[in-house]
Amino acid sequence: MSSKKDYSKKILKILGQKQVLPTQTFKETEDPKETYALSRSLKNLVSGGFVELHDSAHQSYARLTKEGKKKVHSLTLENETTLASTNWDGFWRIILLDLPESRKSERESLRYLLKKAGFVCLKNSAWISPYPYEHLFINIKKDLGLTTELMIIVTQFVDEETKKVLFESFGK
């Protein structure tokens, strides 16, 4: 039997693939214990601020909150089967992160995700990586509405001196 945490992760991953889903989706199992565990996990996700419920005339729907989307991105990085290739494709991914002090918790969350994805902080708000995780951060940027606060650059043009320093940083 899976733990509550596993059910929560399962719900978050399912919701991460859809805009909104009927809550009935999480209650359609043969096993009454699993149905209860899913229902309980959904309630915990709602009370934790990761999922919000909306009722229509006929049924209830669940969707991720902004915090839930961050959690899904974090789970993506924790899942070792989704790790990006560690073979360098010749491109550097540079992320410029500029969130004000008033959004410190978001900034810290993004820094955590950048570190988890193998990015190295070059200068205060500039992060770089040879690993192809830019699509994850493009989605994060879109999900969190970070139009100018998060900029993503993919390039293969880096001067030779900088390239040496970067290769040393990534052990290449």
N, C-alpha and C positions, 0 to 999 in steps of 0.2 A: 504494500500500500504506500502511496506517495505521501509526502508531508504537506502541510498547509502551504509552505513556502513554494513547493513545486506546483501546486494548483494555482497559486497567485501568479507565478511565472508563466504558466500555461495560458491563463486568462490574458495577461499583459501581452504576450506574444501574438495571440489571436487578435486582440483589439488593435495591436500595432500594424496589422495587415489590412484593417478595414477602418472606414470613417466611423461607423456606428454599427452595432449588432443588437438584435433582440436578446434580452436577458434569457429568454427561453433556450437559446443556443447552449447555455452553460448548465442547463438542467436536463438535457436529453441524454441520460445514460441509463444503462440497465441496472447498475448497482446503486441501491439507495444510499450506501455510505459515501460513494463517490459524488452522488447528487448533492448530499448534505455538505460535503467538503468543498465542492465547487461553489455552492450557494454561500457558505460561510466565508470563503476566500473572497468572493465578489463583494460581500458586505464589508470585509476588512479593507479592501482596496478603495471602496467608496469612503469609508471613515478615515483612511489614510490620505485622502485627497488625490489619489492616482486615477480614479474612475469616477465619472458622474453618470447618474441615471436620469433619463427623461421618459415621461409617461405620455403615451398617446391614448386615444379613446379605446384602442384594442389591445395594446401591449406596452411593455416597458422596454426601453433601449438603453444600452450602455455605450459610453465612449470615453476615450482617454482624455485626461486633463493635460495641461502643459507639463505638470510634474510627472504624470504618467508617461508622457512621450519621452521625457528625460530618462525615466527609469527603463523604458524599453531600449533606448540607445545604449544605456549602461549594460543591460543584459546581453545585448548583441556583442559587446566587447568581452563579456565574461565567458561566452560560449566558445570554447576552443575550436569547434568545428567550423566557425565562421571567420577564423583568423585569415587575414589577407596574406598573400604570398610574401615570403621574405626574400625572394629573388628580386634584385633591383632591376627595374625596367628602364632605367636611365632617366627617370623623371623625379623631381623633387616636389613634394607637396608642402607649400608654405601657407600657414594660417595666421592671419593677423587678427588678434582678439583685443577689442577695446570696449570694455564695459565699465561704466562709471561706478564709483564707490557705492552708490545707492542700489546697485544690482550685484553686490558682492557675492551673495550666495549662488547666483547664476554663474558668475565668473569663476568661482571656485569649482562648481560642478563641471563646467566646460574644461577647466584646467585638468581636473581629474580624468575626464574622458580622453583628453589629448595625451596625457601620460600613459593611460591604459592602452591607447592605440599606437604607442611607440614613438610619439612626437617628442622632440627635444626643444626646450625653450632656448632660443638664441639670444634674444634681447627682450627685455620686459614683456612685450606683448606679441612677439614673433615666434612662431613654432614651426619646426620643419621635420619632415619624415620622408624616407625613401619608400615607405610602404603605401600601397594603394587604398587608403581609407578615406579619400576625399569625398566619395559618394555618401558615406555615413554623415560627414560633417555638412555636406550640401543639404541633406535631409534635416539635420538638426537646425541649420540656419533657417530653412523654410518653416519647419514646425514651430520654432520659437520666434519667428518674425525678426530675425537679426539682420536686417538689410545692410546696414553700414557697420554694425558692431563686430561682425565676423566676416572676414574676407578670405577667400580661398584662391590660391594661385598654384598652378601646376606648371612647372617649367623644367627644361633640361639644360638651360643656359645658366651656368654658375662659373665665376672666375676660378682659375686653377688653385690659387691660394685658399680660397674659401672651400673649394671642393676637398682639398687635403684635410682641412679641419673637420669637415662634415664626415668624411670617410672614417676618420679617427673616432668621432663621436658614435658612429654606428658600427664600428668594427668591420668595415668593408675593405 
